Amino acid sequence: MTAARRPNYLVYAADWNPDSGGVIFTHMLVHVLRQLGEDAKLWPRHRDPQPGLGTAIRSVLRKPSLLLGYARRFTNPALDTPVATFDDLRDDTVVVYPEIVLGNPLGARNVARWLLYKPGVQHPYRFGEDEMFFRVEAMFDLPEVTGGAQDLVLWSRNPAYVPPAPDAPREGACYMVRKGSETPRIAETANAELLDGKSHEEVAAAFTRYRTFYCYDEATMYSLYAALCGCESVVVPTTFASREEWAGKHKLFRYGVAYGTEDLPHARETMHMVDGLLAGKEAEGIESVKAFVAATQERFG
């Protein structure tokens, strides 16, 4: 007697991009699933689901770099994230789509939809009737659609950000806009250095040089990275009326980050707790993937 075959996992993903939280999450999911012993691979989002010359031509038109060995650029060599072949798309495969993917382009029977951001805020969405839903955090959920999505989160620290040397000299300020383009600008950033578009190494160097970091994006890891590097970290308020309301929706930012300049005493007093907080969140992420496997295998196995 042979054991029943377990469904495998294909995660629909964009090119590796160390500056995109959503891309990092999708690639990390494959990496962690494989560490847990699951059959998991990445499916490049430019690729059609059917093999053949027509598909190959369309893929090259979408990604000309395929002719130059694109697979080496699509993945992060530090992660265990093999690229799927057409044979990996089976009847029992669980396909994981981010919320921005419209419909079910792979025609999968088993779909897990991962809400990496709140659907409809920046991009339109279109989900199927029988999908399973998972979310990075509660504020990204659409309970009226999902019925209450299960948590699936994979925070992973970029190694460029490390605690500073004691008593490192600091002065001036830096800032980021990211998803806060609609937030009114504050005077503190008028003469500050803009860090958007810089590499992680450049940003990390700024965080060890400047005294204060201001961020117009209310939920980005850069706010925690600044605190980790000993830089005062301030989120510019826009959506929430108070720190309590904001922190209630963004529990990861409860230490080391101020919601408005008046909240800086809290950020300074709790900055030393950020390193431990991130280590704990990484461990929780592994457990959330285990719960994801259990839920999807029960549903689709």
C-alpha positions, 0 to 999 in steps of 0.5 A: 500500500502506498501513502496518498500523495499530498497536494503540492504548492505553487506560489504565484510571484513576481521577480525577486525584489529586496525592496518589495515586502509582498515579493519578499513574502511570496518568495519566503513562503516557498523557502519556508514551506520547503524547510518544513518538508513540503513540495513548494515552488515559485510560478513566475507571474509572466508565464502562461499555464500551458506549455508550448511554443506559443506560451514560450513566445508570449513569455519572452515578449513579456520578459525579454530577459528570459533570453539571457537566463532570466531564472537566475534573476527571478529568484534570490540565490540565498533562498531555496525557491526553485521555479516550477515546471509545467508538470508541477501544476497538477489537479491537486496543486494548491496555488497561492495568489496575492490579492492583486492577481485578478481571478485564477490565471492558472485555472487551479482547482485549489486556490489560497488567496493571500492578502498582502495588502487591503484589496481595493485600496491600491489595486482592483481585485477579483476572487473566486467562489471557493478560495481559502483566504489568508492575511498578513494582518487584520487590517488587510482583511475583507471579512465580508468577503473572506469570512475572516481570513487566517493569519499568514505572515513571514517577517524576515529581517534584512541583514543590512540593518544591525544595532549601532555602536554605542554612542554613535554620533547623530544629527539631522533627519531622513524620511521616506514616502512610499505608500504615503504619497497622499499624506500632507508633508510636515516641516521636519522633512523639508530639508531632510534626505529622501531615502525612497529608491535607495538600496538597503545598504544605503538606507542602513547607512543613513539610519546609523548617521541621522538622528530621526527618521520620518515615514509617511507610510504608516506600515513599513518595515523601514520604520522598525529598521530605523529603530533597530539601527538606533535612529528615532523612528516617527510615523507621520499620522494620517489614518488613525486618530491616536497612537492606541488606534494605530498600534491596535491595527499594527501590532508589530510597531508597538515598540520603537516607533512613534506615531507622531512626534509627540509620541517620541518618548515612547519610541525612545524608551522602547527602542531597545526592544525592537531586536527581540520583537523581530526575532519573536515575529520571525518565529511566529511566522514559521508557526503561521506557515505550519498552520497554513499547511495544516489548513490547506492540507485539510481542505484540499488534501 
